Amino acid sequence: MTIRVDVQHACTDKNLPGDRALAKWARKALQNKGTDRELTIRIVDEDESAMLNERWRNKSGPTNVLSFPFDGDQRLAPGLLGDIIICAPVVRREAEEQQKTLEAHWAHMVIHGTLHLQGYDHMNDRQAEEMESLEIRLLDSLGYTNPYLVNQPS
């Protein structure tokens, strides 16, 4: 099985995880899928995130991660999963607010987005529980703590 992760840097932030780390986290979320896969991770600033969030979700402002599953003919692009858009400034701000390491939060965002590309969602309680428990297990296997246990400032 081959998993190809194309990383695009479209932001001014220089304190980002390396492409190898991003690919490692995406591959972890795709483990045991048995076939060749391909996805793109695009790292953006707030302006691009806000534009995409408004256009595709009708929500204003930037967001941490957006996933765009490929919905074309798989015969034309076998194994193509789609694109993940991650907003670097939002991820940094959330990590600080939630008192998480920046690396752990990036790992969570990549895994979260990759699971969305595979059809996981959190639109209702059952879906959210399934997706979050999988995220927790995958992150734990990488040495990261449960991302849903938010530290409370003292």
Stockholm file with secondary structure:
# STOCKHOLM 1.0

chainA/1-154         MTIRVDVQHACTDKNLPGDRALAKWARKALQNKGTDRELTIRIVDEDESAMLNERWRNKSGPTNVLSFPFDGDQRLAPGLLGDIIICAPVVRREAEEQQKTLEAHWAHMVIHGTLHLQGYDHMNDRQAEEMESLEIRLLDSLGYTNPYLVNQPS
#=GR chainA/1-154 SS CCEEEEEEEESSCCCCCCHHHHHHHHHHHTTTCCSCEEEEEEEECHHHHHHHHHHHHCCCSCCSEEEEECCSCTTTSTTEEEEEEEEHHHHHHHHHHTTCCHHHHHHHHHHHHHHHHTTCCCSSHHHHHHHHHHHHHHHHHTTCCCTTSCCCCC
#=GC SS_cons         CCEEEEEEEESSCCCCCCHHHHHHHHHHHTTTCCSCEEEEEEEECHHHHHHHHHHHHCCCSCCSEEEEECCSCTTTSTTEEEEEEEEHHHHHHHHHHTTCCHHHHHHHHHHHHHHHHTTCCCSSHHHHHHHHHHHHHHHHHTTCCCTTSCCCCC
//
